[in-house]
């Protein structure tokens, strides 16, 4: 099988992992604190690992990782319905993985897909268990309909964090500079923390997190990547600064100020990396 054909199959798998991550995080945040929500977040983190493995393999083959989000199953009137959707989404993933394992003749990639499939089979069982658990424990959707200025600020922040997570991960996959790669991965993890903090704050305050992203920079030259990352961090640090001044709740003010300070740090870090890259 030609590399181009393998890349196309792996990008299908990658898009599926992306969709699963967002579905599972959306449901976990909507449930608030609790054991089952934490378990679902842990599954989402495993899907993130899969996404990274697939993206790295695609780049090794000479391809470009897709940023598209695959199929999600977001309907349902109850948490038990969401968990049934989790069962179905895992089945949606398992079938193509099995097909791709059969048709791809690269032994290393075949082993990788078998490794991922074993996780998906485990997740499938987890969600079957969660269906029963949700009914017994009376798990509920605790999101509200808050749509005031604070909700707008929080959803703006969530949108930004999701965007830069994708951007930094993409840049980490595409750069040939090992130092930049490592820092991009680290800062993507930091932005994932921000997204979680903001989503939890939104739900706790009676709102509904909207996990959507804006345009993602897909530069393939390291210097161009860093310039794009500096630009977005400078803009967003200023926005977080204005939001910090605007909100009145002291705890939210502290949270936004903390995130602002992280974004300022990212700006300086990327600026230093750019100076080294341009030498």
C-alpha positions, 0 to 999 in steps of 0.5 A: 500500500502506498504511503498516500493511501495509508495517510488517508486512512490514518487521517480518518482515524485521527478525525474520529479520535478528535470527535471522541475527545470533544464528545467525551469532554462535553459530557464530562463537563456537563456532569460536573464533579464526580467519579464518572465524570473523572473517568470519562475525562480519563478516557478523553485523555487516552483518545488524545494520546491516540491522536498524537500517535496517529499524527506523528505517524502521518508526518513520518509518512510525509503527510499532514495531520487533519484538523477536522473533527470526526463524527460525534453523537451528541443527542440524548435526553439523559446522561444514560443516553449520553453513555449509550452514545459513547458505546455507539461512538466506540463501535464507530471507531472499532470497525474502521480500526479493524478494517485498517489493520487488515489492509495496511501492510506496514508492520509498525503501523499495524501494531500501532492500530492494534494497540489503539484498538485494544483501548477502544475495546476497553472504552466500549466496555467502560461506556456500557458500564456507565449506562447502568451506573448513570441510571443507578446514581441518577447522574444529571446534566447540570448545565444551565442557560446562562447567557450574560456577559460573564458567559460570553467571556467564558465561552470566548476563552473556551473557544480560544483555548480549543483553537490554540490547543489544535494550533500548538499540537499541529505545530509540534507535529510539523516542526523539525526543531526538537526544542520547539516541538517540546515547548509546543507540546507543553504549552498545549497541555497548559492550554488544555488546563485552561479549557478545563478551568473555564468549562468548569467555571461555566457549568458551575455558574449555570452556563453551557460550555461551547467547545468550538474553535476558530481558524487554526494556523497551519504554517509548516515552517518553524519561524512562521509557526512561532510568529503566528503563535506570538501574535495570537498570544499577544492578542489573547493576553490583552483580551484576558486582561480586559476581561479580568478588569470587567468581571466582578466575582473575585474568584473568577477575576483571579482565574482570568488573571492567572490565565492571562499571566500564562499567556504572557509567559507563552508570548515570551517563551515563543519570542525566545524560541523565534530568536534562536530559530532565526540565528 
